[in-house]
Amino acid sequence: MARRRTFSVEFKREAVGLVRSSGQSASQVARDLGINSSVLTRWIREAQGEGSKAFPGHGRPRDEELAALKRELVRVKKERDFLKEAAAFFAKESK
């Protein structure tokens, strides 16, 4: 199974810019760049609709939130384990 290729934001913007400035068709530019013409056409559509906010990336805000939640979970588990050990220690000392 072929691995899915990813392209940088700069590559996408330059490819769209090539179509707009060169006067060549999107399919010709796509062939020259070695990508599928439907991919380039979608990039052009996204660039027209979103403008400078086009190509936001791979969902980074969600990934950052997930990473922050995982870090918090690890911290809370450590606190819980510490409190369990402390409670057991003091319960043993009071006997």
Gaussian input, Z-matrix of N, CA and C with variables (Angstrom, degrees):
# hf/3-21g

backbone

0 1
 N
 C     1     B1
 C     2     B2     1     A1
 N     3     B3     2     A2     1     D1
 C     4     B4     3     A3     2     D2
 C     5     B5     4     A4     3     D3
 N     6     B6     5     A5     4     D4
 C     7     B7     6     A6     5     D5
 C     8     B8     7     A7     6     D6
 N     9     B9     8     A8     7     D7
 C    10    B10     9     A9     8     D8
 C    11    B11    10    A10     9     D9
 N    12    B12    11    A11    10    D10
 C    13    B13    12    A12    11    D11
 C    14    B14    13    A13    12    D12
 N    15    B15    14    A14    13    D13
 C    16    B16    15    A15    14    D14
 C    17    B17    16    A16    15    D15
 N    18    B18    17    A17    16    D16
 C    19    B19    18    A18    17    D17
 C    20    B20    19    A19    18    D18
 N    21    B21    20    A20    19    D19
 C    22    B22    21    A21    20    D20
 C    23    B23    22    A22    21    D21
 N    24    B24    23    A23    22    D22
 C    25    B25    24    A24    23    D23
 C    26    B26    25    A25    24    D24
 N    27    B27    26    A26    25    D25
 C    28    B28    27    A27    26    D26
 C    29    B29    28    A28    27    D27
 N    30    B30    29    A29    28    D28
 C    31    B31    30    A30    29    D29
 C    32    B32    31    A31    30    D30
 N    33    B33    32    A32    31    D31
 C    34    B34    33    A33    32    D32
 C    35    B35    34    A34    33    D33
 N    36    B36    35    A35    34    D34
 C    37    B37    36    A36    35    D35
 C    38    B38    37    A37    36    D36
 N    39    B39    38    A38    37    D37
 C    40    B40    39    A39    38    D38
 C    41    B41    40    A40    39    D39
 N    42    B42    41    A41    40    D40
 C    43    B43    42    A42    41    D41
 C    44    B44    43    A43    42    D42
 N    45    B45    44    A44    43    D43
 C    46    B46    45    A45    44    D44
 C    47    B47    46    A46    45    D45
 N    48    B48    47    A47    46    D46
 C    49    B49    48    A48    47    D47
 C    50    B50    49    A49    48    D48
 N    51    B51    50    A50    49    D49
 C    52    B52    51    A51    50    D50
 C    53    B53    52    A52    51    D51
 N    54    B54    53    A53    52    D52
 C    55    B55    54    A54    53    D53
 C    56    B56    55    A55    54    D54
 N    57    B57    56    A56    55    D55
 C    58    B58    57    A57    56    D56
 C    59    B59    58    A58    57    D57
 N    60    B60    59    A59    58    D58
 C    61    B61    60    A60    59    D59
 C    62    B62    61    A61    60    D60
 N    63    B63    62    A62    61    D61
 C    64    B64    63    A63    62    D62
 C    65    B65    64    A64    63    D63
 N    66    B66    65    A65    64    D64
 C    67    B67    66    A66    65    D65
 C    68    B68    67    A67    66    D66
 N    69    B69    68    A68    67    D67
 C    70    B70    69    A69    68    D68
 C    71    B71    70    A70    69    D69
 N    72    B72    71    A71    70    D70
 C    73    B73    72    A72    71    D71
 C    74    B74    73    A73    72    D72
 N    75    B75    74    A74    73    D73
 C    76    B76    75    A75    74    D74
 C    77    B77    76    A76    75    D75
 N    78    B78    77    A77    76    D76
 C    79    B79    78    A78    77    D77
 C    80    B80    79    A79    78    D78
 N    81    B81    80    A80    79    D79
 C    82    B82    81    A81    80    D80
 C    83    B83    82    A82    81    D81
 N    84    B84    83    A83    82    D82
 C    85    B85    84    A84    83    D83
 C    86    B86    85    A85    84    D84
 N    87    B87    86    A86    85    D85
 C    88    B88    87    A87    86    D86
 C    89    B89    88    A88    87    D87
 N    90    B90    89    A89    88    D88
 C    91    B91    90    A90    89    D89
 C    92    B92    91    A91    90    D90
 N    93    B93    92    A92    91    D91
 C    94    B94    93    A93    92    D92
 C    95    B95    94    A94    93    D93
 N    96    B96    95    A95    94    D94
 C    97    B97    96    A96    95    D95
 C    98    B98    97    A97    96    D96
 N    99    B99    98    A98    97    D97
 C   100   B100    99    A99    98    D98
 C   101   B101   100   A100    99    D99
 N   102   B102   101   A101   100   D100
 C   103   B103   102   A102   101   D101
 C   104   B104   103   A103   102   D102
 N   105   B105   104   A104   103   D103
 C   106   B106   105   A105   104   D104
 C   107   B107   106   A106   105   D105
 N   108   B108   107   A107   106   D106
 C   109   B109   108   A108   107   D107
 C   110   B110   109   A109   108   D108
 N   111   B111   110   A110   109   D109
 C   112   B112   111   A111   110   D110
 C   113   B113   112   A112   111   D111
 N   114   B114   113   A113   112   D112
 C   115   B115   114   A114   113   D113
 C   116   B116   115   A115   114   D114
 N   117   B117   116   A116   115   D115
 C   118   B118   117   A117   116   D116
 C   119   B119   118   A118   117   D117
 N   120   B120   119   A119   118   D118
 C   121   B121   120   A120   119   D119
 C   122   B122   121   A121   120   D120
 N   123   B123   122   A122   121   D121
 C   124   B124   123   A123   122   D122
 C   125   B125   124   A124   123   D123
 N   126   B126   125   A125   124   D124
 C   127   B127   126   A126   125   D125
 C   128   B128   127   A127   126   D126
 N   129   B129   128   A128   127   D127
 C   130   B130   129   A129   128   D128
 C   131   B131   130   A130   129   D129
 N   132   B132   131   A131   130   D130
 C   133   B133   132   A132   131   D131
 C   134   B134   133   A133   132   D132
 N   135   B135   134   A134   133   D133
 C   136   B136   135   A135   134   D134
 C   137   B137   136   A136   135   D135
 N   138   B138   137   A137   136   D136
 C   139   B139   138   A138   137   D137
 C   140   B140   139   A139   138   D138
 N   141   B141   140   A140   139   D139
 C   142   B142   141   A141   140   D140
 C   143   B143   142   A142   141   D141
 N   144   B144   143   A143   142   D142
 C   145   B145   144   A144   143   D143
 C   146   B146   145   A145   144   D144
 N   147   B147   146   A146   145   D145
 C   148   B148   147   A147   146   D146
 C   149   B149   148   A148   147   D147
 N   150   B150   149   A149   148   D148
 C   151   B151   150   A150   149   D149
 C   152   B152   151   A151   150   D150
 N   153   B153   152   A152   151   D151
 C   154   B154   153   A153   152   D152
 C   155   B155   154   A154   153   D153
 N   156   B156   155   A155   154   D154
 C   157   B157   156   A156   155   D155
 C   158   B158   157   A157   156   D156
 N   159   B159   158   A158   157   D157
 C   160   B160   159   A159   158   D158
 C   161   B161   160   A160   159   D159
 N   162   B162   161   A161   160   D160
 C   163   B163   162   A162   161   D161
 C   164   B164   163   A163   162   D162
 N   165   B165   164   A164   163   D163
 C   166   B166   165   A165   164   D164
 C   167   B167   166   A166   165   D165
 N   168   B168   167   A167   166   D166
 C   169   B169   168   A168   167   D167
 C   170   B170   169   A169   168   D168
 N   171   B171   170   A170   169   D169
 C   172   B172   171   A171   170   D170
 C   173   B173   172   A172   171   D171
 N   174   B174   173   A173   172   D172
 C   175   B175   174   A174   173   D173
 C   176   B176   175   A175   174   D174
 N   177   B177   176   A176   175   D175
 C   178   B178   177   A177   176   D176
 C   179   B179   178   A178   177   D177
 N   180   B180   179   A179   178   D178
 C   181   B181   180   A180   179   D179
 C   182   B182   181   A181   180   D180
 N   183   B183   182   A182   181   D181
 C   184   B184   183   A183   182   D182
 C   185   B185   184   A184   183   D183
 N   186   B186   185   A185   184   D184
 C   187   B187   186   A186   185   D185
 C   188   B188   187   A187   186   D186
 N   189   B189   188   A188   187   D187
 C   190   B190   189   A189   188   D188
 C   191   B191   190   A190   189   D189
 N   192   B192   191   A191   190   D190
 C   193   B193   192   A192   191   D191
 C   194   B194   193   A193   192   D192
 N   195   B195   194   A194   193   D193
 C   196   B196   195   A195   194   D194
 C   197   B197   196   A196   195   D195
 N   198   B198   197   A197   196   D196
 C   199   B199   198   A198   197   D197
 C   200   B200   199   A199   198   D198
 N   201   B201   200   A200   199   D199
 C   202   B202   201   A201   200   D200
 C   203   B203   202   A202   201   D201
 N   204   B204   203   A203   202   D202
 C   205   B205   204   A204   203   D203
 C   206   B206   205   A205   204   D204
 N   207   B207   206   A206   205   D205
 C   208   B208   207   A207   206   D206
 C   209   B209   208   A208   207   D207
 N   210   B210   209   A209   208   D208
 C   211   B211   210   A210   209   D209
 C   212   B212   211   A211   210   D210
 N   213   B213   212   A212   211   D211
 C   214   B214   213   A213   212   D212
 C   215   B215   214   A214   213   D213
 N   216   B216   215   A215   214   D214
 C   217   B217   216   A216   215   D215
 C   218   B218   217   A217   216   D216
 N   219   B219   218   A218   217   D217
 C   220   B220   219   A219   218   D218
 C   221   B221   220   A220   219   D219
 N   222   B222   221   A221   220   D220
 C   223   B223   222   A222   221   D221
 C   224   B224   223   A223   222   D222
 N   225   B225   224   A224   223   D223
 C   226   B226   225   A225   224   D224
 C   227   B227   226   A226   225   D225
 N   228   B228   227   A227   226   D226
 C   229   B229   228   A228   227   D227
 C   230   B230   229   A229   228   D228
 N   231   B231   230   A230   229   D229
 C   232   B232   231   A231   230   D230
 C   233   B233   232   A232   231   D231
 N   234   B234   233   A233   232   D232
 C   235   B235   234   A234   233   D233
 C   236   B236   235   A235   234   D234
 N   237   B237   236   A236   235   D235
 C   238   B238   237   A237   236   D236
 C   239   B239   238   A238   237   D237
 N   240   B240   239   A239   238   D238
 C   241   B241   240   A240   239   D239
 C   242   B242   241   A241   240   D240
 N   243   B243   242   A242   241   D241
 C   244   B244   243   A243   242   D242
 C   245   B245   244   A244   243   D243
 N   246   B246   245   A245   244   D244
 C   247   B247   246   A246   245   D245
 C   248   B248   247   A247   246   D246
 N   249   B249   248   A248   247   D247
 C   250   B250   249   A249   248   D248
 C   251   B251   250   A250   249   D249
 N   252   B252   251   A251   250   D250
 C   253   B253   252   A252   251   D251
 C   254   B254   253   A253   252   D252
 N   255   B255   254   A254   253   D253
 C   256   B256   255   A255   254   D254
 C   257   B257   256   A256   255   D255
 N   258   B258   257   A257   256   D256
 C   259   B259   258   A258   257   D257
 C   260   B260   259   A259   258   D258
 N   261   B261   260   A260   259   D259
 C   262   B262   261   A261   260   D260
 C   263   B263   262   A262   261   D261
 N   264   B264   263   A263   262   D262
 C   265   B265   264   A264   263   D263
 C   266   B266   265   A265   264   D264
 N   267   B267   266   A266   265   D265
 C   268   B268   267   A267   266   D266
 C   269   B269   268   A268   267   D267
 N   270   B270   269   A269   268   D268
 C   271   B271   270   A270   269   D269
 C   272   B272   271   A271   270   D270
 N   273   B273   272   A272   271   D271
 C   274   B274   273   A273   272   D272
 C   275   B275   274   A274   273   D273
 N   276   B276   275   A275   274   D274
 C   277   B277   276   A276   275   D275
 C   278   B278   277   A277   276   D276
 N   279   B279   278   A278   277   D277
 C   280   B280   279   A279   278   D278
 C   281   B281   280   A280   279   D279
 N   282   B282   281   A281   280   D280
 C   283   B283   282   A282   281   D281
 C   284   B284   283   A283   282   D282

   B1=1.4443
   B2=1.5260
   B3=1.3010
   B4=1.4572
   B5=1.5216
   B6=1.3066
   B7=1.4588
   B8=1.5254
   B9=1.3117
   B10=1.4514
   B11=1.5219
   B12=1.3235
   B13=1.4558
   B14=1.5192
   B15=1.3144
   B16=1.4539
   B17=1.5233
   B18=1.3138
   B19=1.4594
   B20=1.5200
   B21=1.3118
   B22=1.4572
   B23=1.5246
   B24=1.3106
   B25=1.4641
   B26=1.5205
   B27=1.3240
   B28=1.4683
   B29=1.5229
   B30=1.3382
   B31=1.4614
   B32=1.5216
   B33=1.3321
   B34=1.4608
   B35=1.5228
   B36=1.3332
   B37=1.4765
   B38=1.5177
   B39=1.3256
   B40=1.4613
   B41=1.5206
   B42=1.3371
   B43=1.4612
   B44=1.5220
   B45=1.3261
   B46=1.4648
   B47=1.5214
   B48=1.3252
   B49=1.4584
   B50=1.5188
   B51=1.3263
   B52=1.4654
   B53=1.5252
   B54=1.3066
   B55=1.4629
   B56=1.5153
   B57=1.3151
   B58=1.4617
   B59=1.5252
   B60=1.3242
   B61=1.4646
   B62=1.5223
   B63=1.3241
   B64=1.4620
   B65=1.5224
   B66=1.3084
   B67=1.4553
   B68=1.5183
   B69=1.3298
   B70=1.4603
   B71=1.5148
   B72=1.3176
   B73=1.4568
   B74=1.5220
   B75=1.3183
   B76=1.4590
   B77=1.5227
   B78=1.3209
   B79=1.4596
   B80=1.5262
   B81=1.3327
   B82=1.4699
   B83=1.5264
   B84=1.3181
   B85=1.4683
   B86=1.5247
   B87=1.3345
   B88=1.4634
   B89=1.5240
   B90=1.3172
   B91=1.4738
   B92=1.5198
   B93=1.3383
   B94=1.4597
   B95=1.5312
   B96=1.3313
   B97=1.4604
   B98=1.5209
   B99=1.3212
   B100=1.4584
   B101=1.5200
   B102=1.3313
   B103=1.4620
   B104=1.5188
   B105=1.3165
   B106=1.4477
   B107=1.5280
   B108=1.3243
   B109=1.4678
   B110=1.5283
   B111=1.3328
   B112=1.4678
   B113=1.5278
   B114=1.3116
   B115=1.4682
   B116=1.5220
   B117=1.3155
   B118=1.4618
   B119=1.5276
   B120=1.3070
   B121=1.4689
   B122=1.5263
   B123=1.3337
   B124=1.4612
   B125=1.5261
   B126=1.3386
   B127=1.4617
   B128=1.5227
   B129=1.3210
   B130=1.4668
   B131=1.5245
   B132=1.3327
   B133=1.4623
   B134=1.5351
   B135=1.3238
   B136=1.4584
   B137=1.5235
   B138=1.3165
   B139=1.4637
   B140=1.5196
   B141=1.3218
   B142=1.4582
   B143=1.5224
   B144=1.3118
   B145=1.4581
   B146=1.5117
   B147=1.3178
   B148=1.4615
   B149=1.5224
   B150=1.2995
   B151=1.4604
   B152=1.5167
   B153=1.3346
   B154=1.4640
   B155=1.5235
   B156=1.3359
   B157=1.4595
   B158=1.5238
   B159=1.3112
   B160=1.4611
   B161=1.5225
   B162=1.2967
   B163=1.4619
   B164=1.5310
   B165=1.3257
   B166=1.4657
   B167=1.5150
   B168=1.3118
   B169=1.4562
   B170=1.5117
   B171=1.3121
   B172=1.4603
   B173=1.5197
   B174=1.3055
   B175=1.4535
   B176=1.5042
   B177=1.2860
   B178=1.4508
   B179=1.5227
   B180=1.3374
   B181=1.4607
   B182=1.5271
   B183=1.3244
   B184=1.4544
   B185=1.5242
   B186=1.3254
   B187=1.4567
   B188=1.5238
   B189=1.3353
   B190=1.4618
   B191=1.5235
   B192=1.3247
   B193=1.4632
   B194=1.5239
   B195=1.3225
   B196=1.4572
   B197=1.5271
   B198=1.3210
   B199=1.4662
   B200=1.5259
   B201=1.3403
   B202=1.4605
   B203=1.5276
   B204=1.3159
   B205=1.4619
   B206=1.5266
   B207=1.3188
   B208=1.4628
   B209=1.5233
   B210=1.3536
   B211=1.4725
   B212=1.5272
   B213=1.3308
   B214=1.4609
   B215=1.5257
   B216=1.3330
   B217=1.4547
   B218=1.5224
   B219=1.3250
   B220=1.4681
   B221=1.5228
   B222=1.3331
   B223=1.4623
   B224=1.5301
   B225=1.3207
   B226=1.4610
   B227=1.5287
   B228=1.3245
   B229=1.4650
   B230=1.5279
   B231=1.3373
   B232=1.4653
   B233=1.5164
   B234=1.3545
   B235=1.4548
   B236=1.5244
   B237=1.3194
   B238=1.4587
   B239=1.5221
   B240=1.3284
   B241=1.4573
   B242=1.5218
   B243=1.3248
   B244=1.4557
   B245=1.5258
   B246=1.3290
   B247=1.4586
   B248=1.5276
   B249=1.3270
   B250=1.4706
   B251=1.5260
   B252=1.3341
   B253=1.4585
   B254=1.5275
   B255=1.3302
   B256=1.4609
   B257=1.5233
   B258=1.3118
   B259=1.4658
   B260=1.5298
   B261=1.3178
   B262=1.4614
   B263=1.5247
   B264=1.3186
   B265=1.4614
   B266=1.5217
   B267=1.3320
   B268=1.4565
   B269=1.5216
   B270=1.3221
   B271=1.4637
   B272=1.5315
   B273=1.3152
   B274=1.4607
   B275=1.5295
   B276=1.3322
   B277=1.4674
   B278=1.5076
   B279=1.3394
   B280=1.4694
   B281=1.5223
   B282=1.3058
   B283=1.4769
   B284=1.4814
   A1=108.85
   A2=116.59
   A3=121.34
   A4=110.29
   A5=115.09
   A6=120.93
   A7=108.13
   A8=116.51
   A9=121.61
   A10=109.79
   A11=115.68
   A12=119.67
   A13=110.26
   A14=115.81
   A15=121.08
   A16=108.13
   A17=114.75
   A18=120.71
   A19=109.09
   A20=115.75
   A21=120.40
   A22=110.14
   A23=114.83
   A24=120.48
   A25=110.21
   A26=116.67
   A27=120.52
   A28=111.20
   A29=116.56
   A30=120.58
   A31=110.36
   A32=116.61
   A33=120.79
   A34=111.10
   A35=116.44
   A36=119.75
   A37=111.53
   A38=116.65
   A39=118.82
   A40=111.56
   A41=117.41
   A42=120.07
   A43=110.34
   A44=117.09
   A45=120.93
   A46=109.68
   A47=116.80
   A48=120.90
   A49=112.49
   A50=116.71
   A51=120.25
   A52=111.36
   A53=116.69
   A54=120.03
   A55=110.03
   A56=116.25
   A57=120.66
   A58=112.75
   A59=117.33
   A60=120.10
   A61=114.45
   A62=118.04
   A63=119.16
   A64=113.79
   A65=117.75
   A66=119.97
   A67=112.64
   A68=117.71
   A69=121.26
   A70=109.14
   A71=115.39
   A72=119.65
   A73=109.94
   A74=114.64
   A75=119.97
   A76=110.58
   A77=117.45
   A78=119.56
   A79=111.61
   A80=117.13
   A81=120.00
   A82=110.94
   A83=116.48
   A84=120.34
   A85=109.66
   A86=116.85
   A87=120.91
   A88=110.61
   A89=117.41
   A90=120.31
   A91=110.73
   A92=116.48
   A93=120.49
   A94=111.78
   A95=116.14
   A96=120.48
   A97=113.02
   A98=116.72
   A99=120.49
   A100=113.67
   A101=116.07
   A102=120.59
   A103=109.08
   A104=115.71
   A105=121.10
   A106=109.59
   A107=116.84
   A108=120.12
   A109=111.75
   A110=117.58
   A111=118.84
   A112=111.01
   A113=116.63
   A114=120.30
   A115=109.56
   A116=116.86
   A117=120.56
   A118=110.92
   A119=117.24
   A120=120.81
   A121=110.50
   A122=117.03
   A123=120.51
   A124=110.49
   A125=117.60
   A126=120.63
   A127=110.73
   A128=116.36
   A129=120.64
   A130=109.44
   A131=116.37
   A132=121.26
   A133=110.76
   A134=116.70
   A135=120.83
   A136=111.24
   A137=116.92
   A138=120.99
   A139=110.79
   A140=118.03
   A141=120.77
   A142=110.79
   A143=116.65
   A144=120.18
   A145=113.97
   A146=117.19
   A147=121.39
   A148=114.01
   A149=117.75
   A150=120.78
   A151=111.80
   A152=116.74
   A153=120.19
   A154=112.57
   A155=117.05
   A156=120.35
   A157=112.30
   A158=117.36
   A159=120.76
   A160=110.34
   A161=115.60
   A162=123.42
   A163=111.71
   A164=117.67
   A165=119.85
   A166=114.47
   A167=118.55
   A168=119.54
   A169=111.55
   A170=115.40
   A171=121.81
   A172=112.24
   A173=117.69
   A174=119.10
   A175=113.77
   A176=118.51
   A177=121.84
   A178=113.90
   A179=119.94
   A180=117.10
   A181=112.51
   A182=116.88
   A183=119.75
   A184=109.78
   A185=116.93
   A186=120.64
   A187=111.12
   A188=116.65
   A189=119.73
   A190=110.17
   A191=116.37
   A192=119.66
   A193=110.13
   A194=116.40
   A195=120.56
   A196=111.03
   A197=117.03
   A198=120.94
   A199=110.80
   A200=116.69
   A201=119.98
   A202=110.51
   A203=116.86
   A204=120.20
   A205=111.37
   A206=117.15
   A207=120.31
   A208=111.16
   A209=116.30
   A210=119.64
   A211=110.66
   A212=116.38
   A213=120.07
   A214=111.15
   A215=117.04
   A216=120.83
   A217=111.02
   A218=116.95
   A219=120.85
   A220=110.05
   A221=116.77
   A222=120.87
   A223=110.82
   A224=117.12
   A225=121.17
   A226=110.81
   A227=117.73
   A228=120.52
   A229=110.55
   A230=117.17
   A231=120.18
   A232=110.95
   A233=116.55
   A234=119.86
   A235=110.95
   A236=116.89
   A237=121.29
   A238=110.74
   A239=116.75
   A240=120.68
   A241=111.24
   A242=116.84
   A243=120.90
   A244=110.71
   A245=116.82
   A246=120.28
   A247=111.58
   A248=116.94
   A249=120.06
   A250=110.03
   A251=116.72
   A252=120.61
   A253=111.25
   A254=116.28
   A255=120.11
   A256=110.66
   A257=117.23
   A258=120.82
   A259=110.21
   A260=116.83
   A261=120.34
   A262=110.57
   A263=117.63
   A264=121.68
   A265=110.71
   A266=117.11
   A267=120.16
   A268=111.91
   A269=118.10
   A270=120.57
   A271=109.67
   A272=117.29
   A273=122.41
   A274=110.48
   A275=117.55
   A276=122.26
   A277=112.03
   A278=118.38
   A279=120.35
   A280=112.69
   A281=118.71
   A282=121.62
   A283=112.18
   D1=133.78
   D2=-177.04
   D3=-75.15
   D4=142.41
   D5=178.79
   D6=-79.96
   D7=138.98
   D8=-179.14
   D9=-72.38
   D10=129.69
   D11=-179.72
   D12=-83.96
   D13=145.79
   D14=174.64
   D15=-119.83
   D16=147.81
   D17=-177.80
   D18=-124.36
   D19=145.04
   D20=-179.94
   D21=-72.58
   D22=161.71
   D23=178.16
   D24=-61.99
   D25=-39.10
   D26=-179.74
   D27=-63.11
   D28=-41.95
   D29=179.00
   D30=-61.62
   D31=-44.67
   D32=-179.60
   D33=-62.14
   D34=-45.27
   D35=-179.49
   D36=-65.03
   D37=-39.58
   D38=179.13
   D39=-68.94
   D40=-35.88
   D41=177.72
   D42=-64.98
   D43=-42.91
   D44=177.37
   D45=-64.22
   D46=-40.66
   D47=177.92
   D48=-62.70
   D49=-36.69
   D50=177.33
   D51=-62.53
   D52=-41.68
   D53=179.75
   D54=-64.27
   D55=-43.23
   D56=-177.06
   D57=-70.03
   D58=-38.04
   D59=-173.48
   D60=-93.32
   D61=-26.01
   D62=-172.81
   D63=-84.21
   D64=-21.60
   D65=-177.14
   D66=81.24
   D67=0.62
   D68=176.93
   D69=-85.66
   D70=161.12
   D71=178.37
   D72=-73.45
   D73=159.76
   D74=179.12
   D75=-62.93
   D76=-37.20
   D77=-179.57
   D78=-67.28
   D79=-35.71
   D80=178.33
   D81=-68.20
   D82=-44.25
   D83=178.58
   D84=-63.50
   D85=-40.33
   D86=178.91
   D87=-61.70
   D88=-43.17
   D89=177.41
   D90=-61.66
   D91=-42.79
   D92=-179.98
   D93=-62.85
   D94=-35.39
   D95=-178.91
   D96=-86.37
   D97=-11.85
   D98=179.25
   D99=79.65
   D100=30.85
   D101=177.52
   D102=-123.22
   D103=166.54
   D104=179.21
   D105=-74.28
   D106=141.64
   D107=-177.45
   D108=-66.14
   D109=-30.80
   D110=179.10
   D111=-67.62
   D112=-32.04
   D113=177.19
   D114=-65.98
   D115=-47.22
   D116=-179.71
   D117=-64.52
   D118=-39.37
   D119=178.26
   D120=-62.39
   D121=-40.37
   D122=177.55
   D123=-64.90
   D124=-40.46
   D125=178.00
   D126=-61.74
   D127=-40.32
   D128=179.19
   D129=-62.91
   D130=-44.78
   D131=179.24
   D132=-61.12
   D133=-44.00
   D134=179.28
   D135=-64.19
   D136=-40.07
   D137=-179.68
   D138=-66.63
   D139=-36.32
   D140=178.66
   D141=-70.23
   D142=-39.95
   D143=-176.72
   D144=-76.86
   D145=-38.59
   D146=-173.81
   D147=-99.93
   D148=-21.77
   D149=-178.35
   D150=69.19
   D151=-127.02
   D152=-177.46
   D153=-73.78
   D154=-14.50
   D155=178.93
   D156=-90.45
   D157=6.80
   D158=179.84
   D159=-67.61
   D160=153.32
   D161=177.54
   D162=59.62
   D163=62.94
   D164=-176.71
   D165=-69.84
   D166=-18.01
   D167=179.45
   D168=118.86
   D169=-156.12
   D170=-172.68
   D171=-106.28
   D172=44.93
   D173=177.11
   D174=70.02
   D175=35.82
   D176=-175.77
   D177=-57.88
   D178=-41.73
   D179=-179.72
   D180=-57.03
   D181=-39.88
   D182=179.08
   D183=-67.20
   D184=-41.32
   D185=179.76
   D186=-64.93
   D187=-39.20
   D188=178.45
   D189=-65.82
   D190=-39.89
   D191=178.45
   D192=-64.35
   D193=-42.19
   D194=178.96
   D195=-62.17
   D196=-42.84
   D197=178.76
   D198=-63.97
   D199=-40.58
   D200=178.94
   D201=-64.83
   D202=-40.39
   D203=178.46
   D204=-65.44
   D205=-38.31
   D206=177.60
   D207=-65.10
   D208=-41.38
   D209=177.27
   D210=-62.54
   D211=-42.43
   D212=178.94
   D213=-64.20
   D214=-39.20
   D215=178.55
   D216=-61.54
   D217=-43.40
   D218=178.52
   D219=-61.75
   D220=-43.46
   D221=-179.99
   D222=-62.90
   D223=-45.02
   D224=-178.57
   D225=-66.20
   D226=-37.35
   D227=177.53
   D228=-64.59
   D229=-40.13
   D230=177.38
   D231=-63.10
   D232=-42.57
   D233=178.00
   D234=-62.71
   D235=-43.29
   D236=179.67
   D237=-61.01
   D238=-46.36
   D239=-179.67
   D240=-62.93
   D241=-40.27
   D242=177.95
   D243=-62.46
   D244=-44.20
   D245=-179.86
   D246=-65.56
   D247=-36.27
   D248=176.61
   D249=-62.79
   D250=-45.21
   D251=-179.93
   D252=-64.81
   D253=-40.26
   D254=179.36
   D255=-65.54
   D256=-41.90
   D257=179.26
   D258=-63.76
   D259=-41.68
   D260=178.60
   D261=-65.51
   D262=-39.69
   D263=179.24
   D264=-62.76
   D265=-48.76
   D266=-178.27
   D267=-70.15
   D268=-30.94
   D269=176.39
   D270=-66.53
   D271=-38.81
   D272=178.83
   D273=-68.82
   D274=-39.29
   D275=-179.02
   D276=-69.21
   D277=-30.54
   D278=-176.46
   D279=-78.08
   D280=-12.41
   D281=-179.00
   D282=-78.24

